[in-house]
Amino acid sequence: MGRHLLVTLILGFCIALFSSAVAAEIKIGIVDLQKALNESEAGKQAKKDLEEIIKAKQKLIDQKGREIEKLKEEIDKQASVLSEKALRQKQDELDRKMRDYKRFVQDAQDEVKRKEAQLTEEILKELRKVIDEIGKKENFTLILEKVEGVVLYIDETVDITQKVIETYNKKIKKNK
């Protein structure tokens, strides 16, 4: 519902611009922010960094999983020879390790999500600055985000996504 309201407002704005006598030239651009995020050098690097974090976390998760499996096998093998008290202690240890494992997995997932959100937000913030610069420099009247399902047709000549990606990549290289 919110997207439809936004589209209606934007269309109203566009109609007002078109009908305005003072609007000599109207220039509209479209940017696919998701594509810019995924295809920019910083976006690719962020994805690579996230994959390394995920691999490291997965390695620890696998290690803890193997420890739990080893303890389960040990309990199964020794169940007939252990006293009831010793068996209960082993089972309690297994239960504790299982809780710790689940908590560790959840914490790892949360950490990855936080890191992804942080990296994404930083890149999107910079992309918006680049879009603003392009808009001012090239006298755009309006630059919209390309959102699937909201806009049914876009003339690809107004899509400035590639220009945004190239400008952003140049800006990043210049700042390094």
N, C-alpha and C positions, 0 to 999 in steps of 0.2 A: 504494500500500500504506500509506503514512504517513497519508493522509487517512482511510482506513478505520479505522485504529487510533485516530485522533483522534475520529472519529465514535463509535466504540465506547466510548471513554473518556467522552465527553460524555454519551452515552446512559446509561452506568453511573452517572455523576454525577447525572443527572436522576432516574433510578430511585431512587437513594439518597435524594435530596431528597424525592421524592414519598412514599416509604415512611417517612420520618423523622417521628416524632411531634412534634418540635420545630419543624418547618417549618410555620408557620401559613398563610402565603401564599407561593406561588411565582409570581414574575413573570419571564417570559422575553422578551427582545427580540432582534430580528434586524436587522443592519445590512449593507447592500450597500456595502462600502467603495469599490468601483470606481465605483459610481454617485455616491457622495458626493464622490469625488475629481474626477470629470468635471463634476458639476453645481454644485459650490461655486464661489463667486466667485474664490477663490484658485486653484482648479483651472483655471477658464476663463482666468484671467490667465496662469497658467503655460503653458497650451497656446498662448496668443497669443504669449508671449515666445519659446517654442520655435519657432513658425512664423516669427518674425522672424529668429531665428538661422539657421534652415534657408534662408530666402530669401537672406540675406546670403552664406552659404556657397555656395549654388547659383549665385549671381551670379559669385563668384570661380571656381567650377568651370567654368562656361560660358565665362568669359573665357580661362582656361587652355586649355580645349578648342579654342576658336577659334584661339589661337596655334599649337597643334599642327597643326590643319587647314591653317592658312596655311603653316606650314613644310613640310608634306607636299606641298601644291600647288607650292610653290617648288621643292622637290626634283624633283618630277615634270616641271616645265617645264624645269628646267635640267639634267636628268640627261644629256642628249645633248651638252651643251656644256661641262660641268664635267670637270675632270681626275679621274682615279680617286681621287686623294688628297683633293681638295676634296669630291667626292661622299661619300667615306667620312666626312669630318669633319662634313658636313651630316647624314648618317645617324646618326652618333654623337650629335650634338646633338639630333636627333629622339628617339633612344632615351633619352637623359638626361631630356628633357622629358616623355616618356611615363612614365618611372619616377617622376619628381617629381610628375606629375599623379596617378598611382595612389596614391602615398604621401599626397598632399594630400587626395584623396577619402577615403581610409581614416581619416586624422587628423580630418577634418571629421565623418565619421560617428561616430567614437569620442567626439569632443567633444560632439556632440548627445546621444548615449546617456548620457554622464556627467552632462550638465546635466539631462536628463530624470529620471534616477535621483535626482539631488540634490533637484530641485524636488518630485518625487513623495514622497520620503522625508520632507521637511520638512512637507508637507501631511498625510501620513498620521500623522506624529507628533502634530500638532495635533489631527487628527480623533480619534485615540485618547484624547487628553486630554478632548476634548468628550464622547466616549462614556462615559468614566469618570465625568465630572461628572454626566451624565444618569443613569447607573446608580445613583450614590450618592443624588442628589437625589430620584429617583423610585422608590427602593427596589427596583431590579431584582435578582433573584437571579442571573440569568445573561443575558449579552448575547453572541450568537454572530455570526460573520461569515457572511453569505449567500454560499455558494459553490455554483455550478452543478455538478450532478452528484453532490454529496455529500448534500444534503438534497433529498428528492424532493417534499415538500409542506411549505408554510409557510402558516399562516393569516396573511393580510396584516395583520391587526390587531396582530400582534406586530412588524411591520416598522417600525422607528423611524428609518429612513434619512432621510426628509424632515425630521424633527425635528433630527437631527444636522446636516444641511446648513444649516438655518435658524439653529440655535444657533451653528454655526461661523462663518457669514457675519456674524452680529451681533457675535460676539467679534472678528472681524477688523476690522469697521468701527469698533468701540469702541477698538481698539488703534491705529488710524490717527490 
